Amino acid sequence: MSVTENNVSEALREGAVIPAASRAERFTSYDVEAFEVPGGREENWRFTPMKRLRGLHDGSAVATGEITLEADAAPELGIVTVGRDDPRLGQAGVPSDRIAAQAYSAFTKATIVTVPKETKASKPSVLRIHGPGEDKVAYGHLQVRAEAFAEAVIVLDHVGSGTYADNVEFVIGDGAKVTVVSVQDWADDAVHVSEQHLKLGRDAALRHTVITLGGDLVRISPTATFADKGGDVEMLGVYFADAGQHQEHRLFVDHAVPNCKSNVMYKGALQGEGAHTVWIGDVLIRAAAEATDTYELNRNLVLTPGARADSVPNLEIETGEIEGAGHASATGRFDDEQLFYLQSRGIAEEAARRLVVRGFFHEILVKIDVPEVRERLEAAIEAELEAVGA
């Protein structure tokens, strides 16, 4: 297993040079034509199979359908449908690529979910997004707003077929505490490209978890920013790719204010010919962001030959006055020593392999505090292992 690790808080004090993050200074715009049509050679597109985007990147994918949103929400939450002119839209961030800009310009109505000030939701709220249907294209926009000192758990559950591009905003007010779980459990034919914008107020806390299981091509790009001091974001991810699937997760954490924390941990497994996962983790600590504490970790477990995992952590630091910063990335196959140990204790090889994979994901699974989602993910992992004969 090849491992890259770096802890830079001490290195900075000694004058070490830290490589620049690939997305540190990104161009952003609401205008689609401000972005050139990507050809696949650009840094932020070089891992993506462009032909499988079905025209989302070049403007040829015209909306021919709509998504359906079903809500099982806590009674304390407000859910409204608004038009493009609602002034609240766009408060969490601006599109950073052509598809996100296309999605922003093409949606006709948006959903805003609000957790009122000083309100604690009585139960997790589930928003189930159904795709537009086979051979149909849709664009969408969703915003979750947690007002000051609100607390809530929000689950976004993506299911069904079709081609879908959207922007999702999370506006977390001062002192609010929010848990978000975004599940991509699409049908085998689905293509989903989503830019998710996370904006945290003063002393706000957000746990953002991405679970990617289904779909032909899924590309999720979460960006976290801090509006004031004391913000704390935890970004977690679990993904499991089968033969032919492309799953891509691109994260950017922008520390621009002092005394904020971020912790990123994504783990993925992949199996089957042509299974491909991509994880890009970029963290920028700007000159004004003193006392920042950040770490990012990605681990990939390759279960069969013919599968490929790409993992690229990036870290750019413009000030030496930080609490700590580092990153780690590793990709490998089963640990033979772990298998040998389990088998030496009388556990059959098939059962031993299952235990290794479960243990690999356990660190993140225990952090998913929505029992129904955790049990569903555990069952999905078990089904994947049965499919490969592990």
N, C-alpha and C positions, 0 to 999 in steps of 0.2 A: 504493500500500500504506500503510495507516494503522499507525503504530507508537506504542506507549506504552512509555517506558523510565523507570526511576527508580533512581538509586543514592543511598542515603540515609545512608551512614555519615558523610559530611561535613555533610549537612543537619541531622542530629540534633545535632551539636555546635554548630550555629548556632541551635538552638531551633526547628526546623521542626516542624510538626504532621504526623504520619503517619496516614493513614486507617486505621480499625480494620478488621481482617479479619472477614469475614462469619461465619466459623465459629470464631472465636478462643476464645470461651467456650461450648463446646457442652454441651448436656444429654446425659448418657449413662445408660443403664439396661438391665438384662436383662429388665425387665418390659415386655411389649408394650403393655399398657394405660397405661403411663406416657407413651406418645406418642399424640397425637391422630391420627386418620386424616387424612392429608394430602389437600388438595383441589386442589393445583397452584399455589396463590398464595403458598405459603410460600417463603422465600428458597432453601432447599435443594431445592425441588421445582419451581421456576417454569419450568425449561427441560425438564422431563421430561414426555412425553406420558402422562398417568396412565392413560388407557383402554387403552394398550398394555402395561401392567404385568400384565394378566390376573389382577387380584385380589391380587397380592402385598402391596399396600399397605394393604388394608382387611380382611384376614383371610379373604376368601372363597376364596382359593387353598389348598385342602386337599391335602395330599400324597396323590398317587395312584400314585406310582412311586418308583424309587430310581435314583441314579447308579451307574455301574460304574467302579471305579478299577483300572487296570492299571499295574503298576510295573515299570520296567526300571531298577533302582537299583544303585548301587555296592554291593559286598558289605559294605563297612564300615558302611553305614547300617542302622538298625533301623526296621522299619515294623510298627506294631501297630494293631489296631482296638480301641477302648475304648468304654465306655458314657458316659452323660452325667455320671456321678458321679466321673469321673477328676479328681483335684485339679489336674492340670496345665492343664486347659482354662480359658481365660479369662485367662491370665496376661499376654497381650500387649495386651489392651485390651477395652473395654466397648462394645457397640453404641451408635451415635450416631443411629440413625433407626429408624423403625418396622419396616421390612423386615428390617434386620439383627437387631433384637430378635425378630422373628417367626421368622427362620431359626435363631436361637440356641435358641428355646424349642421348635422343631419337630423338630430332628434327633434321631434315635434312637441313632446310633452315629457316632463320629468316628475319623479316621485321624491318628495321630501318627507323624511321621517324625523320627528322632533321629540326629544326627551326634555320635558319642561324643567325649569330651574329648580334646584334643590329637591328633585324627585328621584326616588329609587324605584325602578321598575320591579313589579311583583313577580315577573317570570321572564325567561328568555323569549325574545321576539324572533320569529322565523319569517323571512321574506323569501318565498320560492319563486324564482324567475324561470319561466318556461321559454325555451327557444322558439323562434318564429316558425319552425317546421322545416322538413327536408326540402332542400333546394331553394329556401327563402333566405332573405337578408334583412337584418334589422339593426337599428342603432338606438342606443338608450342612454339615459342619465339618471343617476340616483344620488341623493344626498342624505346623509345621516347627521343630524345636529344634536349635540348634547349641550344643553345650556349650563350655566355655572353650577357646579356642585351636584350635577345630576349623576346617576349611576344606572347602567343598563348593560344587558347582554344582547347582541344583535347577531343573527345567523342569516347569511345570504346563501341560498341554496340554488345552484344553477343546474337545471336538468333539461332534457329534451334534445331536439335536433335543430340544425340550421347553422347559419353564419351570423355572428353577433359581435359588434364592437361597441364599447361603452366607456364612459367616465364615471367613476364612483368617488364621491367626496365624503370625508369624515371631518366634521368641524367640531372639535372637542373644546368646550369652554373652560374657563378658569376653574380649577379644582375638581373638574368632572373626572369620573372613572368609568371607562367603557371597555368592554370586551367585544371584539368583532371576530366572527369566524366566516370566512368566504370559502364555500365548498363548490368545486367544479366537478360535477359528477355527470357530465354530458354523455349523450349517446355517441356511438363510435364515429358517426359522420360529422359531428359538430366542429366548428371552428369558432374560437372565442379569443378576442384580443381586448384586454381591459387595462386602462390606466387608472390606478387608485391613488387618490390624493389624501394624505393624512396631515391635518394641521392641529397642533396642540397649543392650548392657551397656558397661562401661568399655573404651575403646579398641577397640570392635568396629567392623567395616566391613561394610556391606551395599550391594550394587548391585542395585536392584530395577527390573526392566524389564517394562513392560506392552505387549503387542502385540495390537491389536484389529482383526480383519479381517471376521469373519462375524457372523451373527445379525440378527434383526429389531430388537431393542433390547438394548443392552449398557450397563450402568452399573457402573463400577468405582470404588470409593472407598478409596484407600490412606491410612492415617494413620501417621505416623512419630513415635515418642517416644523419649526418651533416658533410660536409668536411671541413668547415671553419666557422668563426664567422658570426653572423648576420642572419643566416637562420631562416625562418619562415614557418612552415607547419601547415595547417589546414586540418584535416581529418574528413570528414563528411560521414554519412551513413544513408540510409533509406532502410528498408526491411519489407516485408509483406508476411507472410507464411500462406499457406492454409493447409487443412487436408492432412496429410502424408508427407508434405514437410519438409526437413531438411536444414536449412540455418545457416551457421557458419561463423563468422567473427572474425579473430584473429589478433590483432594489436600489433606491437612492435615499440616504439619510443625510439631510442638510443641517448641520449644527451651525447656526448663525448667531445664537444668543448664549450667554453664559449659563453655567450650572444646570445643564440638561443631561439626561442619560438616554442611551439607546443600547439595546441588546438584540442581536439578530441571530437566529438559529434555524437553519433549514436542513432537513434530511430527506433523501430520496433513494428509492430503489428502482431498478429497471431490469427488464428481462425480455428476451425475444429478439429476433433479427430486425434491425432497423429501429429499435427503441432508442430514443435520443432525449436526454434532458440537458437543460442549460440553466446554470445559476450564475448571475452576475450580481455582485454585492459592492456598491460604491458608498463610501462614507466620506464626507467633507467636513472638516472642522475649520471654520473660518477664523480669522484673526481675533474677532471680538468674542469668540465662544470659549472663554476661559473656564476652567474647572469642568470641562466636558469629561464624561465617562462613557466610553463606547467599546463594544466588542462585536465581531461578527464571525459566525461559524457556519460552514457548509460541509456535510458529509454525504457521500454517495456510495451505495452498495450495488455492485454489478453482479447479477445472479446468474447470467448465462452469457456465452459468447455471442458476438454480433450486436451487443448493446453498447452505447457510448454515452458518457457523461462528461460535460464540459463545466468547469467551475473556475470562476475568475473573481477573487476578492481584490478590491482596490481601496486604498486609504490615502487621503491627502490631508495634511495637517499644516495649518498656517500659524499656529502659536504653540510655544512650548509649555504654556501654563495650563496643563490639563491634568485631570485625575488619572486617566489611563486610556489607552487605545490599543487595539490589536485586532488581528484576524487570523483565521485558520481555515484550511481547506484540505480535504482528503477524499480520494476516490480509490476504491479497491474492491476485491471480491471477498468471498467468505474468508474469515480468519481460520486457517487450518488448525491452529493451536486450540482455539475455542472448540472447534468440532471434535478434535482429538480428546480434549478434556471431557466433554460431555459423553462421547462414546466410551471412554475408559470407565465411566461411571455406570455403564450398562444402558445408556440411552441409544436407541436405534438412530442411524444416520439421518433418516427422513425427519424424525422428531427433533433431532439436534439442530438441523438446519432451520426448522421453524422457530425454535427457541432463540437462535442467533438473530434472526430477522426481527422477532418481537422485541428482543432486548435492544436492538439497534434503534427502533422507533420509540421505545418506552419513555425516554427522557422528555419527548415532546407530548406524547399521548397523555401523560399525567398532568400536563398543564392545560389540557382542554377541559374546562370545567362545565361543559354542557354534556351530561351523561348520554343523551340520545345521539349526539354527534360522535362522541368518543366510541360508543359501542358500534355505530355504523362504520366508522373508520377501521376499527379492529376486525369487523366482519369482512370488510372489503380486502384488507391485507391478507386475511386467511384465505379468501377466495382466490386471490392472485397466486398465493403459494400453492394451492391445490392445482391450479391451472398449469403451473410449470413442473409439477410433480416433486416439489421440494420436500 
